[in-house]
Amino acid sequence: MKRSQDTKKTLNVGGRLLDVQRPKVMGILNLTPDSFFTGSRFEADSGSYVQKAGQMLEEGATILDIGGYSTRPNADFVSVQEETDRVLAVVEKLKNAFPGVILSIDTFRAKVARLAISAGAGIINDVSGGNLDEEMFDTVADLGVPYVLMHMRGTPKTMNQLATYDYLIQEIMAELAKKLVQLRAKGVADILIDPGFGFAKTVEQNFELLGNLNQFKQFNVPILAGVSRKSMIWKSLQITADEALNGTTVLNTIALENGATILRVHDVKEACQTVKLWELTQQVN
């Protein structure tokens, strides 16, 4: 499936242009004790995340996404201070260890985002789409960094009760479109959209969303797809998240075919292989 010629082709990450004409892989590093996939959990004071980050970069990750607040359904509350303590030293250490690395800060809090950008992160990945911190959009505009605008309703505690739609795709697109207008009015130039698989969506709605992902290409901005090891896979196959790598690869392939630009994943090597093989199919004809 060919991409729109009008879709944004580069992102300005701290003065460095990131080419997003070809799909990229974002590796997940969770500095939380309660993320839904055990293989993505790292203690901020253990140093093991440096080794994992190096492995992900060697395997082909373009971006590493650092998070200090689990946003799985019914996740526990984490204070701003605790989230900050978890992520700041890690961002600094990773920038020192891998000077050219592109880091994304996975937070819905403007204060944490600002501190993380000052520490060396280059992208803000906000699962709430600005809903949970009214200062986020102004902060993004002030910092001049790329922003991942994700669709979610409510909070991690309440989102499962808010998965009611009359017209799923149209409503998600309308809610994202409103936010895009607000961001652009503030001068934010580099925006990515994430339709929010698993956030205020049922398993069935997630599959409908994936099957219609190409509709989001109308926004002419890069699309981030985060389906890695999520419950839409393991609940459907009656397995566990630890067993969901094969299913993740299948859904990542479908996401690429339907226009995804960035795959946010726990398993970088397999995702990069998926991208490579998918790209080879695009060279045919």
C-alpha positions in Angstrom: 0.0 0.0 0.0 1.6 3.3 -1.1 1.8 6.2 1.3 0.3 9.6 0.6 2.8 12.0 -1.0 1.5 14.7 1.3 2.4 12.9 4.5 5.0 14.5 6.6 8.4 13.0 5.7 10.7 14.2 8.5 10.6 15.1 12.2 12.9 17.7 13.7 14.4 16.0 16.8 16.7 18.5 18.5 17.9 19.9 15.2 18.3 16.4 13.7 15.9 15.5 10.9 14.5 12.0 11.3 13.3 10.5 8.1 9.9 8.9 8.5 9.3 8.0 4.9 10.4 4.5 5.8 9.0 2.6 8.8 10.9 2.9 12.1 11.0 0.8 15.2 10.6 2.3 18.7 11.8 0.1 21.6 10.0 0.1 24.9 11.9 0.6 28.2 9.6 0.6 31.2 11.0 1.8 34.5 8.0 0.5 36.4 7.3 -2.6 38.6 3.8 -3.2 37.2 3.9 -3.0 33.4 1.8 -5.7 31.8 4.7 -7.5 30.1 7.4 -8.6 32.5 10.1 -8.5 29.9 9.8 -4.8 29.6 10.3 -3.9 33.2 13.6 -2.5 34.4 14.6 -1.0 37.8 15.9 2.5 37.4 18.7 1.9 39.9 19.9 -1.5 38.6 21.6 -0.3 35.4 20.2 -3.3 33.5 18.3 -0.9 31.2 21.6 0.3 29.7 22.4 -3.2 28.5 18.9 -3.6 27.2 19.0 -0.2 25.4 22.3 -1.2 23.8 20.8 -4.4 22.6 17.7 -2.7 21.2 19.9 -0.2 19.3 22.1 -3.0 17.9 18.9 -4.8 16.8 17.8 -1.7 14.8 15.7 0.5 17.0 15.6 4.1 15.9 13.9 5.4 19.1 13.8 4.3 22.7 10.7 5.1 24.6 11.3 5.7 28.3 8.3 5.4 30.7 8.0 5.7 34.5 4.3 5.4 34.9 2.5 2.2 33.9 -0.6 2.9 31.8 -2.0 -0.6 31.7 -5.7 -0.9 32.7 -6.2 -0.2 36.4 -2.6 0.9 36.9 -1.6 2.2 40.3 -1.2 6.0 40.8 2.4 7.3 40.7 3.3 10.7 42.0 5.0 13.3 39.9 8.1 13.0 42.1 8.3 9.3 41.8 7.8 9.3 38.0 10.5 12.0 37.8 12.9 10.0 40.0 12.4 7.0 37.8 13.1 8.6 34.4 15.5 11.5 34.7 18.7 9.7 35.7 17.9 7.0 33.1 17.5 9.6 30.3 20.8 11.2 31.3 22.7 7.9 31.5 21.4 6.6 28.2 22.4 9.9 26.5 25.9 9.5 27.9 26.1 5.9 27.0 24.7 6.4 23.5 25.2 10.0 22.5 23.3 9.8 19.2 20.3 8.0 20.6 16.8 9.4 20.1 14.8 9.1 23.3 11.1 9.5 23.7 9.6 10.3 27.1 6.4 8.4 27.7 4.4 10.6 30.1 1.2 12.5 30.2 2.6 15.1 32.6 4.0 18.4 31.3 6.4 18.8 34.2 7.9 15.4 33.7 8.1 15.9 29.9 9.9 19.3 30.3 12.4 17.8 32.7 13.1 14.8 30.5 13.6 16.9 27.4 16.1 19.0 29.4 17.9 15.8 30.4 18.2 14.7 26.8 15.0 13.2 25.5 13.8 14.4 22.1 10.2 13.3 21.7 7.1 13.5 24.0 4.8 10.5 23.9 1.6 11.4 25.6 -0.9 8.5 26.0 -3.6 10.9 27.2 -3.5 13.2 24.1 -3.3 16.2 26.4 -6.4 15.2 28.4 -4.7 14.6 31.7 -2.6 17.8 31.9 -3.9 21.1 30.5 -0.4 22.4 30.3 0.9 19.7 28.0 0.1 21.3 24.6 1.7 24.6 25.7 4.7 22.8 26.9 5.1 20.9 23.6 4.8 24.2 21.7 7.4 25.9 24.0 9.9 23.0 23.7 9.5 22.6 20.0 9.8 18.8 20.0 7.9 16.1 18.2 4.7 15.0 20.0 2.9 11.7 19.8 -0.8 12.4 20.1 -2.5 9.3 21.3 -6.2 8.7 21.6 -7.5 7.7 25.0 -10.6 8.4 27.1 -10.5 8.8 30.9 -7.5 7.6 32.8 -5.8 4.2 33.1 -8.1 3.5 36.1 -11.3 4.4 34.2 -10.7 3.9 30.5 -12.1 0.4 30.3 -15.5 1.8 31.3 -15.4 4.4 28.4 -15.1 2.1 25.4 -18.6 3.0 24.1 -18.8 4.3 20.6 -21.6 4.6 18.0 -19.1 4.9 15.2 -15.7 3.8 16.4 -13.4 5.1 13.6 -15.2 8.3 13.0 -15.3 9.2 16.7 -11.7 8.5 17.3 -10.7 10.5 14.2 -12.9 13.4 15.2 -11.4 13.5 18.7 -7.9 13.4 17.3 -8.7 16.0 14.6 -9.8 18.5 17.3 -6.5 18.0 19.1 -4.5 18.4 15.9 -6.2 21.8 15.3 -5.3 22.9 18.8 -1.7 21.8 18.5 -1.2 23.4 15.1 -2.8 26.6 16.4 0.0 26.7 19.0 2.7 26.2 16.4 3.5 22.6 16.9 4.9 21.4 13.7 6.0 17.8 14.3 3.0 15.6 15.3 2.5 11.9 15.2 -0.8 10.2 15.9 -1.3 6.9 17.8 -4.9 5.6 17.6 -4.4 4.1 21.1 -4.8 0.3 20.8 -6.1 -1.0 24.2 -6.9 2.5 25.6 -10.7 2.8 26.0 -11.2 0.1 23.4 -12.4 -3.5 23.7 -10.6 -6.4 22.0 -13.1 -6.3 19.1 -12.7 -2.5 18.7 -8.9 -2.9 18.6 -9.2 -5.2 15.6 -11.7 -2.9 13.9 -9.3 -0.1 14.5 -6.3 -2.0 13.1 -8.3 -3.0 10.0 -9.2 0.6 9.4 -5.8 2.2 10.3 -5.3 3.4 6.7 -8.1 5.9 7.3 -5.9 7.8 9.6 -3.5 8.6 6.7 -6.0 11.4 5.9 -4.3 13.4 8.7 -1.0 13.4 6.7 1.1 12.9 9.7 3.1 9.8 10.7 1.1 7.0 12.4 2.5 5.1 15.4 1.1 1.7 16.1 1.5 0.1 19.5 0.1 -3.4 19.5 3.1 -5.2 21.0 2.0 -8.1 23.2 -1.3 -6.4 24.1 -4.4 -8.2 25.3 -6.0 -8.0 21.9 -3.5 -10.7 21.0 -3.3 -12.9 24.0 -7.0 -12.8 24.9 -7.9 -13.7 21.4 -5.4 -16.6 21.3 -6.0 -17.7 24.9 -2.4 -17.4 25.7 -0.3 -15.0 27.9 1.6 -11.8 27.1 4.8 -13.7 27.4 3.6 -16.0 24.5 2.4 -13.2 22.3 5.4 -12.4 20.2 4.2 -14.3 17.1 0.8 -12.6 17.3 2.6 -9.3 17.6 4.5 -9.9 14.4 1.3 -10.7 12.6 -0.4 -7.5 13.7 2.7 -5.4 13.1 2.7 -6.6 9.5 -1.0 -5.6 9.2 -0.2 -2.2 10.7 2.6 -1.6 8.2 0.3 -2.6 5.4 -2.3 -0.2 6.6 0.0 2.8 6.9 1.9 2.6 10.2 5.1 4.6 10.2 6.5 3.7 13.6 6.1 0.4 15.4 6.3 0.7 19.2 7.5 -2.7 20.4 9.0 -4.8 23.2 10.9 -7.0 20.7 13.0 -4.9 18.5 14.8 -7.6 16.5 11.6 -9.2 15.4 10.0 -5.9 14.5 12.9 -4.8 12.4 12.8 -8.1 10.6 9.1 -7.5 10.0 9.8 -4.1 8.6 12.6 -5.4 6.3 10.5 -8.2 4.8 7.5 -5.9 4.4 9.6 -3.4 2.6 10.8 -6.1 0.2 7.1 -6.7 -0.8 6.8 -3.0 -1.6 9.6 -3.2 -4.1 7.7 -5.7 -6.2 6.2 -4.2 -9.4 
